[in-house]
């Protein structure tokens, strides 16, 4: 089993990257949480912990910036109805510590704000994992983010609906990505709207890139600063 990779980052996007190890390029899917921290060190190399997911028809490598994130991913895979794609979506919307807080608080709203997570799935995640996170060393943060604890209804007066002609999932995925990368949700909505004014877009990565470029001069919610999109 491949448990760790260390090599040259040859391609990078919000959802997956290619890491060259000894002349072999490994395609690694990852969360936005890992995307944010996937930057070469002083030796020009990047390092990720990995999980090899094997199916009858395919094998896929998933990468994580920390062992704790990988533990959360693997615990999520043990929940009925949660596959690798949905597990990454959860980790893109919530840091491991925020996820643990949401589980500890039984905060279904924090989970259902993530694209693809309905109420029943959120309930299963809470029930299945509430007694497993602490033994796995996954510790909650001090408080669940306010936006997650008090979700707003889409299309309400406090939050505009997705622009006409734009798939709702693309819109929500872009917002979740930007929030995971440090923007407040209100700022993310503003930047997505401005990004769409530049022309049509079909991929969430392109929409996120445009929005990040537009937010370059705006302060982020996290002190680490705006992540780079390119290598």
C-alpha positions as CSV (number, residue, x, y, z in Angstrom):
1,X,0.0,0.0,0.0
2,X,1.2,3.5,-0.9
3,X,1.1,5.5,2.4
4,X,3.3,8.5,1.6
5,X,4.7,10.4,-1.4
6,X,7.5,12.9,-1.5
7,X,8.5,14.4,-4.8
8,X,8.3,17.3,-7.3
9,X,5.0,18.9,-7.9
10,X,4.5,19.0,-11.6
11,X,0.8,19.9,-11.8
12,X,-1.7,21.4,-9.3
13,X,-5.4,22.2,-9.2
14,X,-7.9,22.6,-6.4
15,X,-9.1,19.0,-6.8
16,X,-6.0,17.1,-7.7
17,X,-2.3,17.2,-8.4
18,X,0.5,15.2,-10.0
19,X,3.6,14.4,-8.0
20,X,6.8,13.1,-9.7
21,X,8.6,10.6,-7.5
22,X,11.7,9.2,-9.1
23,X,10.5,9.9,-12.6
24,X,7.0,8.4,-12.0
25,X,4.1,10.8,-11.9
26,X,1.4,10.0,-9.4
27,X,-2.0,11.5,-9.9
28,X,-3.4,12.4,-6.4
29,X,-6.9,13.6,-5.7
30,X,-7.1,15.9,-2.7
31,X,-9.3,18.3,-0.7
32,X,-9.1,22.1,-0.8
33,X,-7.6,21.9,2.7
34,X,-4.6,19.9,1.3
35,X,-4.5,22.1,-1.9
36,X,-4.0,25.2,0.3
37,X,-0.9,23.7,2.0
38,X,0.5,21.9,-1.0
39,X,3.6,24.0,-1.6
40,X,7.2,22.9,-2.3
41,X,9.6,23.2,0.6
42,X,13.1,24.6,0.5
43,X,14.3,21.5,-1.3
44,X,11.6,22.0,-4.0
45,X,9.7,18.9,-3.0
46,X,6.2,18.4,-1.7
47,X,5.1,15.7,0.7
48,X,1.6,14.1,1.2
49,X,0.2,11.2,3.1
50,X,-1.9,9.0,0.9
51,X,-4.7,6.5,0.8
52,X,-5.0,4.0,-2.0
53,X,-8.7,3.3,-2.8
54,X,-9.2,0.1,-4.7
55,X,-12.4,-0.8,-6.6
56,X,-13.1,-3.6,-9.0
57,X,-12.6,-1.3,-12.0
58,X,-10.1,1.2,-10.8
59,X,-7.4,2.3,-8.3
60,X,-7.2,5.9,-7.1
61,X,-4.7,7.6,-4.9
62,X,-5.9,10.3,-2.5
63,X,-3.5,12.7,-0.8
64,X,-3.6,14.6,2.5
65,X,-1.5,17.3,4.1
66,X,-1.7,15.7,7.5
67,X,-2.2,12.3,9.1
68,X,-5.2,13.6,10.9
69,X,-6.9,14.6,7.6
70,X,-6.3,11.1,6.3
71,X,-7.8,9.6,9.4
72,X,-11.0,11.7,8.9
73,X,-11.2,10.6,5.3
74,X,-10.9,6.9,6.2
75,X,-13.5,7.2,9.0
76,X,-15.9,8.9,6.6
77,X,-15.4,6.0,4.1
78,X,-16.8,3.7,6.9
79,X,-20.1,5.6,6.9
80,X,-22.8,4.0,4.8
81,X,-23.4,6.1,1.6
82,X,-20.2,8.0,1.9
83,X,-17.6,7.4,-0.9
84,X,-14.2,9.0,-1.6
85,X,-15.7,11.9,-3.6
86,X,-18.1,12.9,-0.8
87,X,-15.5,12.4,1.8
88,X,-13.2,14.9,0.0
89,X,-16.1,17.3,-0.3
90,X,-16.5,17.2,3.5
91,X,-12.8,17.9,4.0
92,X,-12.9,20.7,1.5
93,X,-15.8,22.4,3.4
94,X,-14.5,21.8,6.9
95,X,-11.0,21.4,8.4
96,X,-10.5,18.3,10.4
97,X,-10.9,20.2,13.7
98,X,-14.0,22.0,12.5
99,X,-15.4,18.7,11.3
100,X,-14.8,17.2,14.7
101,X,-16.5,20.2,16.4
102,X,-19.5,19.8,14.1
103,X,-19.8,16.1,15.1
104,X,-19.3,16.8,18.8
105,X,-22.1,19.5,18.6
106,X,-24.3,17.3,16.4
107,X,-24.4,20.3,14.1
108,X,-26.2,19.0,11.1
109,X,-26.3,22.4,9.5
110,X,-22.5,22.5,9.2
111,X,-22.6,19.2,7.3
112,X,-25.6,19.8,5.1
113,X,-24.0,23.1,3.8
114,X,-21.5,20.9,2.0
115,X,-22.5,20.0,-1.5
116,X,-23.8,16.4,-1.7
117,X,-24.5,16.0,2.0
118,X,-28.2,15.7,2.7
119,X,-29.8,15.6,6.1
120,X,-30.0,11.8,6.3
121,X,-26.3,11.5,5.3
122,X,-25.4,14.1,7.9
123,X,-27.3,12.2,10.6
124,X,-25.5,9.0,9.7
125,X,-22.1,10.7,9.8
126,X,-22.8,12.1,13.3
127,X,-24.2,8.8,14.6
128,X,-21.4,6.7,13.2
129,X,-18.5,9.0,14.1
130,X,-19.3,10.8,17.3
131,X,-17.6,8.1,19.4
132,X,-14.7,7.4,17.0
133,X,-13.0,10.8,16.5
134,X,-11.5,11.2,19.9
135,X,-9.9,7.7,20.0
136,X,-8.5,8.5,16.5
137,X,-6.9,11.6,17.9
138,X,-9.1,14.0,16.0
139,X,-9.8,16.9,18.4
140,X,-12.6,19.6,17.9
141,X,-11.6,23.2,17.5
142,X,-12.8,25.8,20.1
143,X,-16.1,26.6,18.4
144,X,-18.0,25.7,15.2
145,X,-17.9,28.6,12.7
146,X,-20.9,30.9,13.0
147,X,-21.9,30.5,9.4
148,X,-22.0,26.7,9.7
149,X,-23.9,26.8,13.0
150,X,-26.6,29.1,11.6
151,X,-27.0,28.2,7.9
152,X,-29.0,30.6,5.7
153,X,-31.6,29.5,3.2
154,X,-30.5,29.7,-0.4
155,X,-32.3,32.3,-2.3
156,X,-33.4,34.1,0.9
157,X,-33.1,37.9,1.3
158,X,-29.8,37.4,3.2
159,X,-28.1,35.4,0.4
160,X,-28.8,35.5,-3.4
161,X,-29.7,32.5,-5.4
162,X,-27.4,31.0,-8.0
163,X,-27.2,33.2,-11.1
164,X,-29.7,32.2,-13.8
165,X,-28.2,29.7,-16.2
166,X,-25.5,28.5,-13.9
167,X,-25.8,25.0,-12.4
168,X,-26.5,25.2,-8.7
169,X,-23.9,22.6,-7.9
170,X,-21.2,24.5,-9.7
171,X,-22.1,27.7,-7.8
172,X,-22.2,25.9,-4.4
173,X,-19.0,24.0,-5.1
174,X,-17.2,27.3,-5.9
175,X,-18.5,28.9,-2.7
176,X,-17.5,25.9,-0.6
177,X,-14.0,26.0,-2.2
178,X,-13.6,29.7,-1.5
179,X,-14.7,29.4,2.1
180,X,-12.3,26.5,2.6
181,X,-9.6,28.7,1.2
182,X,-10.2,31.5,3.7
183,X,-12.9,33.8,2.3
184,X,-16.0,34.6,4.4
185,X,-19.1,33.2,2.6
186,X,-20.4,36.7,1.9
187,X,-17.1,37.7,0.3
188,X,-17.1,34.4,-1.6
189,X,-20.6,35.2,-3.1
190,X,-19.4,38.6,-4.1
191,X,-16.3,37.3,-5.8
192,X,-18.1,34.5,-7.6
193,X,-20.7,37.1,-9.0
194,X,-17.8,39.3,-10.2
195,X,-16.0,36.3,-11.7
196,X,-19.1,35.3,-13.7
197,X,-19.2,38.8,-15.2
198,X,-16.0,38.0,-17.0
199,X,-17.8,35.4,-19.1
200,X,-19.2,31.9,-19.1
201,X,-17.4,29.2,-17.1
202,X,-18.0,25.4,-17.0
203,X,-15.4,24.1,-14.5
204,X,-15.4,24.9,-10.8
205,X,-11.6,25.3,-10.8
206,X,-11.7,28.1,-13.3
207,X,-14.5,29.8,-11.4
208,X,-12.4,29.5,-8.2
209,X,-9.3,30.9,-9.9
210,X,-11.2,34.0,-11.2
211,X,-12.8,34.6,-7.8
212,X,-9.4,34.3,-6.0
213,X,-7.8,36.7,-8.4
214,X,-10.6,39.2,-7.7
215,X,-10.1,38.8,-4.0
216,X,-6.4,39.3,-4.0
217,X,-6.6,42.7,-2.4
218,X,-9.3,41.7,0.1
219,X,-8.4,40.4,3.6
220,X,-9.1,36.7,4.2
221,X,-10.6,35.0,7.2
222,X,-7.4,33.0,7.8
223,X,-4.1,34.8,8.6
224,X,-2.2,32.4,6.4
225,X,-2.9,34.6,3.3
226,X,-4.3,33.7,-0.1
227,X,-3.2,30.3,-1.4
228,X,-1.5,30.2,-4.8
229,X,-3.5,28.5,-7.5
230,X,-0.5,27.7,-9.7
231,X,2.6,25.8,-8.8
